[in-house]
Amino acid sequence: MYGGMMGGWGPWFMTVNTLVVVALLLGVGLVVYRTVQRPDRNPGALSRAEQLLAERYVRGEIDRGEYEERRATIRES
């Protein structure tokens, strides 16, 4: 009488559900893609060891020569 199940709303209901599922899949895919594409968020950023070393240098705990020597050691490993 009304064109199918749910009084004619069947095709609309299926279309909306399909669009929601497709949107969710695209959203999840985008998040995964962006996460895989940038394993290191900031390639120019210092490692935690380099940050601590730089802080010690700024505070005057070590001189420039010692800073550069230790930084080179950190980057080798």
N, C-alpha and C positions, 0 to 999 in steps of 0.2 A: 504494500500500500504506500509506503513512504520511500521506496527505492532501496531497500536493504536493511542491514542491521543498524541499530541506533537511530532509527527514524531519519535516515538520509545523511547522517553525520559521519558515517563510516569512512567514505573516501577522504573527507577533510581531516578526520582524526588520524588516519594512517599517514597522510601527507605531513601533518604537523609533527607527528612522532618521528617520521623519517628525517625531517629537517632538523629536529632537535638532536637526534643521534649523529647525524652528519656534522653538525656544528660542534658537538662535544668531541668527536673524533678529530676534527681539524684543530680544535683548541689543544687537545693533548698532544697531537703531532707537532704543533708549533712549539709547545713548551719543550718537548724532547729535542727537537731540532736546534732550538736556541741553546739548550744546555750542552749538547754535543759539540756545537760549533765553537764554543768558547770555554775550553777547559781551564784556561787561566784568565780570570776576569780582567786583569790589567798586566799585560806582558812587561811593562816598564816598572812595575812595582817591586819594591825590595822584599826579600824574604824576611821572615821574622828574625833570623840571626843577623842579617844586615841592618835591620831596623834597630835592634839592640846595640849593635856596634856603633851605628851613627849617633844614637842617643848618648853613648859613653863619650864619643868624640866631641859632641856639642857641649856636654857638661864639663869637658876639660880633663876627664879621667885618663885619656890616652892622647898622644900627640899624632900629628898627621902621618908620620912614617909608620907608626904602629897600626894606625887605622887602615892605611893602604895595604900593608902586609897581611893583616888579618882578613881584610875584605877579599884579597886575592886568594887566600887559603879557603875561604868560604865558597867562592865561586868555582874553585877547582873540584870541590867535593860534591 
